[in-house]
Structures are given as C-alpha cells and as structure tokens.
Amino acid sequence: MCTSFVLETLDGKHVLSRTMDFAFILEANPTVSPRNYAWESSTDGVNYTNEYAFVGAGRELDKYIFADGLNEKGLSCASLYLPGEAVYAPEAVDGKINLAPQEFLLWMLGTCATIEDVEAKLADINLVDQPVALLGITTPLHWIFTDKSGRCAVIEPTETTLRIKENPVGVMTNTPRLEWHIENLRNYTGLQAQQLAPVKFGDYIAKPFSQGTGTSKLPGGFTPPERFVRAAFLKENVVPAKNEEEAITNVWYILNSVRIPNGAVIKENGDPDFTQYVASMCSESKTYYFTSYENNQINSVTLTDALLENTKEPITYVVETTQNVNKLV
C-alpha cells in the first residue's frame, strides 16, 4: 500500500510526504545515517561508503534499511510497493552497481545530491532479485523523489533498464504503473471544490442538500487508484501554504484522507494492512517529520550543521508510542 505526494509552498519550499502502509510491523523510527556510512551490498558483497548524510524512517538489520529519507543536499525519496509490476535482474552483473531493491534508496540518498545526479548514474545500477531476510521475499518497489528544484520524478523497475519518469501530478501510490493512474484522472474531471448548481427536473428544481456536492464522486476506498485520486484532488485544491509550517499542516490533513486504520484492510492471510506511520521531508530546511500510528504527535529531526559534523554512527530516535494528550483540566 502507501501514498506519497509533493507540495510546494508559496515561499519556495518543496515537501515530499508519504504514508507507510504495511502488514508486517516494521518498527521504523527516524534515523540519521551519517556521512561516510559504510555498508555492504547483499547481492555481490561489494562495499560502499556514502558521501552524504541523510535522515529517514530506518531500522537496523544486517545494515540500516530505509523506506524513505532526505539527505543533506535536499534530495528526498520514498519507496512504495509496486506488486506484480516490478522486474529485477536474476543475478549481479560485472561492472554494475548491484543492489537489492531495499538498498537502492540507501545508495541513492548517500550518493546523489539532485535528481540530475540520480539520472546521470542510473545506467550503472542493476537491481537484483534479492529477498529481504526479515520478510523472506524480494520487495517489489518503486520510488518517488524531489529536490530543491521542485522536480518530481519516479523510477518504476518494470524492466531491468531503469529510467526516470517525470511525474506531472506529483502523486504516487501502488500498482498499476504511474501512467495508468495519470490517465485514470480523466474519469474524475467532474470533481470540484465548489458546490454543484441546482438542476431542473420538469417544474422541480433540485437543490443540493448541503455543502461538498462537488466532491460527491470522490472515491472513498483504500485501493491504490482511489487513494491516488483523493490525494491528487486534495493536493490540487488545498489552500496553498505560505511557509513550511503551514505546509506540514496541509500535508497531515491530506495524509489523513488516505491513512488506513488498523483493521479496515485485511490481507488474504488475515493480517491487517494499515498505516504504520506518516512522514514528510522539506528539501530546503532539511527537516524530517514523522508521526507513528499510536501517537498523533508530530516529531521532527533537522539535519543541522552540528548534527552533520558530529554524527559518526547512525542515530535512531525512538518516538513515543503512547498517545500524547494535552490535558487542559
């Protein structure tokens, strides 16, 4: 599952946000990966050392694995599921940077400063069909990213040769591919924030019952197409944020429209697939925002100069999972 989108503020800030919807409990927390973080590819044993520090939702396994993140240069990225569509190479290829799908974001944020950097290095990447040991499966992923330019791009490994896709809508969910979701928006051209006008039936004038009639055809389910349409409509119609603080408020309202309560979506094996956390990343302030399922408090980590210079090992900030209630009396 998962929903992601990009917003721009009136003062030129660029924010990438996402829900993390999954059945397996990920135990992810805001984690800083420092400069010069060294790790080994699980596909061919080659060692890599990241140039850039970044912060995102991470967890330590054999190495730190991240589902999203923002680096010190302002490049941000989120990985989402693309089941039934993702295609990976069966094995490592000599002369290539061979990565498991779950390592691609770790490499990208540690190596690339901009989307142009990603594009320039993409031909060297070979994504290998390599399972995540904890899950026992190879994760079918695709990636959405932005940077300080505001450009929104997507990589969907539907063939072994990777390429950048421009994303004019700035929204991504799950299967089908991005092109299908964009084309599907043509089915919703009647959506509008304004009220529908009264309609005459013979001598009777049917007036809308209440407010919101322009959104009456907005899909309400949790399938990827429905979440894509909701996020695209709300992103397009929310009052533009003047600054980063207002953007985060807007983001949390939009994310709340696609967040999945625990128990509302059940997989074939009986496990609930639900929104384990929501996150947002600002390219300019280098701030990562995070809210867990259990606690509505917004937490943040900013990649300050002091943090970048003094952090030599990964740092994980474990968020409070007890609901934070401000008791007025």
C-alpha positions as CSV (number, residue, x, y, z in Angstrom):
1,M,0.0,0.0,0.0
2,C,1.3,3.6,0.7
3,T,0.5,7.0,-0.7
4,S,3.0,9.8,-1.5
5,F,2.9,13.3,-2.9
6,V,4.9,16.5,-3.4
7,L,3.8,20.0,-2.4
8,E,5.4,23.4,-3.0
9,T,4.9,26.4,-0.6
10,L,4.4,30.0,-1.7
11,D,7.9,30.8,-0.3
12,G,9.6,28.2,-2.4
13,K,9.8,25.2,-0.1
14,H,9.5,21.7,-1.5
15,V,8.0,18.9,0.6
16,L,7.7,15.2,-0.1
17,S,5.3,13.3,2.1
18,R,4.1,9.7,2.5
19,T,2.1,7.1,4.4
20,M,3.7,3.8,5.2
21,D,1.0,1.1,4.9
22,F,2.2,-2.4,5.6
23,A,1.0,-5.6,7.3
24,F,4.4,-6.6,8.7
25,I,5.3,-4.5,11.7
26,L,8.4,-2.5,10.5
27,E,9.4,-0.9,13.8
28,A,10.8,2.0,11.8
29,N,11.9,5.2,13.6
30,P,13.5,8.5,12.5
31,T,17.1,7.6,11.9
32,V,20.2,9.6,10.8
33,S,22.7,7.9,8.5
34,P,25.9,9.9,8.8
35,R,28.4,10.9,6.2
36,N,30.9,8.1,5.3
37,Y,28.5,5.4,6.4
38,A,29.9,2.1,5.1
39,W,27.8,-0.8,4.1
40,E,28.0,-4.0,2.0
41,S,25.6,-4.9,-0.8
42,S,23.8,-8.2,-0.1
43,T,23.9,-9.0,-3.9
44,D,27.6,-9.3,-4.5
45,G,29.4,-8.3,-1.3
46,V,30.8,-5.0,-2.7
47,N,31.4,-2.4,0.0
48,Y,30.1,1.2,-0.4
49,T,30.7,4.3,1.6
50,N,28.0,7.0,1.4
51,E,29.2,10.6,0.8
52,Y,26.1,12.3,2.2
53,A,24.3,12.1,5.5
54,F,20.5,11.7,5.5
55,V,17.5,11.2,7.8
56,G,14.6,8.9,7.2
57,A,12.5,6.1,8.6
58,G,15.0,3.4,9.2
59,R,15.7,0.1,11.0
60,E,18.9,-1.8,11.6
61,L,19.0,-5.3,10.1
62,D,22.3,-6.6,8.6
63,K,22.7,-2.9,7.7
64,Y,20.4,0.1,8.2
65,I,17.5,-0.1,5.7
66,F,15.4,2.9,5.0
67,A,11.9,3.2,3.5
68,D,12.3,7.0,2.8
69,G,14.6,9.8,3.6
70,L,16.0,13.3,3.0
71,N,19.7,14.0,2.5
72,E,21.9,17.0,3.4
73,K,21.7,18.3,-0.2
74,G,17.9,18.4,-0.2
75,L,17.2,15.2,-2.3
76,S,14.3,13.3,-0.8
77,C,12.9,9.9,-1.7
78,A,10.2,7.5,-0.7
79,S,9.9,3.8,-1.7
80,L,6.5,2.3,-2.2
81,Y,5.2,-1.1,-3.2
82,L,4.6,-2.0,-6.9
83,P,3.4,-5.6,-6.6
84,G,3.0,-7.6,-9.9
85,E,4.9,-5.0,-11.9
86,A,8.5,-4.8,-10.5
87,V,11.1,-6.6,-12.6
88,Y,14.6,-7.3,-11.3
89,A,17.7,-8.9,-12.7
90,P,18.2,-12.6,-11.6
91,E,21.8,-12.0,-10.6
92,A,24.6,-9.5,-10.2
93,V,26.3,-8.2,-13.3
94,D,30.0,-7.4,-13.6
95,G,30.8,-3.7,-14.0
96,K,27.5,-2.6,-12.5
97,I,26.5,-1.3,-9.1
98,N,24.5,-4.3,-8.0
99,L,21.9,-3.5,-5.3
100,A,19.0,-5.3,-3.7
101,P,15.8,-3.2,-4.2
102,Q,15.7,-2.3,-0.4
103,E,19.3,-1.0,-0.8
104,F,18.6,1.4,-3.7
105,L,17.3,4.2,-1.5
106,L,20.3,3.8,0.9
107,W,22.6,4.1,-2.1
108,M,20.7,7.0,-3.8
109,L,20.5,9.3,-0.8
110,G,24.1,8.6,0.2
111,T,25.5,9.2,-3.3
112,C,23.3,11.7,-5.2
113,A,22.7,15.4,-4.5
114,T,20.0,16.0,-7.0
115,I,17.6,14.2,-9.3
116,E,20.0,15.1,-12.2
117,D,22.7,13.1,-10.2
118,V,20.3,10.1,-10.0
119,E,19.6,10.3,-13.7
120,A,23.3,10.5,-14.6
121,K,24.1,7.4,-12.5
122,L,21.0,5.3,-13.2
123,A,22.5,3.4,-16.1
124,D,25.1,1.9,-13.8
125,I,22.5,0.5,-11.4
126,N,21.5,-3.2,-11.6
127,L,18.6,-4.1,-9.2
128,V,18.9,-7.8,-8.3
129,D,16.2,-10.2,-7.2
130,Q,17.4,-10.4,-3.6
131,P,15.0,-11.2,-0.7
132,V,14.8,-9.2,2.5
133,A,15.9,-11.7,5.1
134,L,13.4,-10.4,7.7
135,L,10.4,-10.8,5.2
136,G,11.6,-13.8,3.2
137,I,10.5,-12.1,-0.1
138,T,12.0,-9.7,-2.6
139,T,10.2,-6.4,-2.1
140,P,8.5,-5.1,-5.3
141,L,9.4,-1.4,-5.0
142,H,9.2,1.9,-7.0
143,W,10.4,5.3,-5.9
144,I,9.2,8.9,-5.9
145,F,11.7,11.7,-5.3
146,T,12.1,15.5,-5.4
147,D,14.8,18.1,-4.7
148,K,15.2,21.8,-4.2
149,S,14.3,22.4,-7.9
150,G,10.8,21.1,-7.2
151,R,11.0,18.5,-9.9
152,C,9.1,15.3,-9.1
153,A,10.3,12.1,-10.6
154,V,9.6,8.4,-10.3
155,I,11.6,5.2,-11.0
156,E,9.5,2.1,-11.7
157,P,11.6,-1.0,-12.4
158,T,9.2,-2.6,-14.9
159,E,12.1,-3.6,-17.0
160,T,15.7,-4.2,-16.0
161,T,16.9,-1.0,-17.6
162,L,16.0,1.8,-15.2
163,R,14.8,5.2,-16.3
164,I,13.4,8.4,-14.9
165,K,9.7,9.1,-15.3
166,E,8.5,12.7,-14.9
167,N,5.5,13.0,-12.6
168,P,3.4,16.0,-13.6
169,V,0.8,15.2,-10.9
170,G,3.2,14.8,-8.0
171,V,1.4,11.8,-6.5
172,M,2.2,8.1,-6.4
173,T,0.5,5.1,-4.8
174,N,0.9,1.5,-5.9
175,T,0.1,-0.8,-8.8
176,P,-0.8,-0.1,-11.6
177,R,2.1,1.9,-13.1
178,L,2.2,5.7,-12.8
179,E,1.0,6.3,-16.4
180,W,-2.2,4.4,-15.7
181,H,-3.0,6.5,-12.6
182,I,-2.5,9.7,-14.5
183,E,-4.7,8.6,-17.4
184,N,-7.3,7.5,-14.8
185,L,-7.7,11.1,-13.6
186,R,-9.7,11.7,-16.9
187,N,-12.5,9.8,-15.2
188,Y,-12.7,12.4,-12.5
189,T,-12.8,15.7,-14.4
190,G,-16.2,16.5,-12.8
191,L,-14.7,16.8,-9.4
192,Q,-14.6,20.4,-8.0
193,A,-14.3,22.1,-4.7
194,Q,-17.3,24.4,-5.5
195,Q,-21.0,23.4,-5.0
196,L,-22.9,21.8,-7.8
197,A,-25.5,24.0,-9.3
198,P,-29.2,23.3,-8.9
199,V,-30.8,21.1,-11.6
200,K,-34.3,21.4,-13.0
201,F,-36.5,18.3,-13.4
202,G,-39.7,19.4,-15.1
203,D,-41.1,22.0,-12.8
204,Y,-39.0,20.9,-9.8
205,I,-35.6,22.5,-9.1
206,A,-33.4,20.0,-7.2
207,K,-31.0,21.9,-5.0
208,P,-28.0,20.3,-3.2
209,F,-28.8,19.1,0.3
210,S,-25.6,20.6,1.8
211,Q,-22.0,21.6,1.2
212,G,-19.5,19.4,-0.6
213,T,-21.6,18.3,-3.5
214,G,-18.7,19.0,-5.9
215,T,-16.8,16.1,-4.2
216,S,-19.6,13.6,-4.3
217,K,-17.8,11.5,-6.9
218,L,-14.6,11.4,-5.0
219,P,-13.7,7.8,-4.4
220,G,-13.6,6.7,-0.8
221,G,-11.9,3.3,-0.7
222,F,-8.3,2.3,0.1
223,T,-7.3,0.8,-3.3
224,P,-4.3,2.5,-5.0
225,P,-6.4,4.2,-7.7
226,E,-8.8,5.6,-5.1
227,R,-6.1,6.9,-2.9
228,F,-4.3,8.4,-5.9
229,V,-7.4,10.3,-7.0
230,R,-8.1,11.6,-3.4
231,A,-4.5,12.7,-2.9
232,A,-4.4,14.4,-6.3
233,F,-7.7,16.2,-5.8
234,L,-6.8,17.4,-2.3
235,K,-3.3,18.4,-3.2
236,E,-4.6,20.5,-6.1
237,N,-7.4,22.2,-4.0
238,V,-5.9,22.7,-0.6
239,V,-5.2,26.4,0.2
240,P,-1.6,27.0,-0.7
241,A,0.8,27.1,2.2
242,K,2.7,30.3,2.8
243,N,5.6,28.5,4.5
244,E,6.9,25.2,5.8
245,E,4.8,25.2,9.0
246,E,1.6,25.6,7.0
247,A,2.7,23.0,4.5
248,I,3.1,20.4,7.2
249,T,-0.5,21.2,8.5
250,N,-1.8,20.8,4.9
251,V,0.2,17.6,4.4
252,W,-1.2,16.0,7.6
253,Y,-4.8,16.7,6.5
254,I,-4.2,15.2,3.1
255,L,-2.4,12.2,4.5
256,N,-5.3,11.7,7.0
257,S,-7.6,11.2,3.9
258,V,-5.6,8.1,2.9
259,R,-4.4,6.7,6.2
260,I,-5.7,3.2,6.8
261,P,-7.0,2.4,10.3
262,N,-5.8,-0.9,11.8
263,G,-8.4,-3.5,10.8
264,A,-10.0,-1.7,7.8
265,V,-8.0,-3.6,5.2
266,I,-7.3,-7.3,5.8
267,K,-4.9,-9.4,3.7
268,E,-5.7,-13.0,2.5
269,N,-3.8,-14.4,5.4
270,G,-5.8,-12.5,7.9
271,D,-3.2,-9.8,8.7
272,P,-4.3,-6.2,8.8
273,D,-2.6,-3.8,6.4
274,F,-2.6,-0.4,7.9
275,T,-0.7,2.9,8.1
276,Q,2.2,2.4,10.5
277,Y,3.5,5.9,10.2
278,V,3.3,9.1,8.1
279,A,6.3,11.2,7.2
280,S,7.2,14.4,5.4
281,M,10.5,15.9,4.2
282,C,11.4,19.5,3.4
283,S,14.3,19.9,0.9
284,E,15.2,23.4,2.0
285,S,15.2,23.2,5.8
286,K,16.4,19.6,5.7
287,T,13.8,18.6,8.2
288,Y,12.1,15.2,8.5
289,Y,8.7,15.0,10.1
290,F,7.3,11.7,11.5
291,T,4.1,10.6,13.2
292,S,3.5,7.0,14.4
293,Y,0.2,5.1,14.3
294,E,-0.1,5.1,18.0
295,N,0.6,8.8,18.8
296,N,-0.6,11.8,16.8
297,Q,2.3,13.9,17.9
298,I,4.4,15.2,15.0
299,N,8.1,14.6,15.7
300,S,10.9,16.2,13.7
301,V,14.7,15.9,13.0
302,T,16.6,18.6,11.2
303,L,20.0,18.0,9.6
304,T,21.8,20.9,11.3
305,D,25.4,21.6,10.6
306,A,26.2,20.5,14.2
307,L,24.4,17.2,13.7
308,L,26.1,16.6,10.4
309,E,29.6,17.3,11.7
310,N,29.3,15.5,15.0
311,T,27.5,12.3,14.0
312,K,29.8,9.4,13.2
313,E,27.5,6.5,13.7
314,P,23.8,6.0,12.8
315,I,21.4,7.5,15.4
316,T,17.8,6.3,15.8
317,Y,15.3,8.4,17.6
318,V,12.6,6.2,19.1
319,V,9.3,8.0,19.1
320,E,6.8,7.8,22.0
321,T,4.0,5.4,21.1
322,T,1.7,6.4,23.9
323,Q,-0.9,8.9,22.7
324,N,0.2,12.4,23.7
325,V,-2.9,14.1,25.1
326,N,-2.7,17.7,26.3
327,K,-4.9,17.7,29.4
328,L,-6.4,21.1,29.9
329,V,-8.0,20.3,33.2
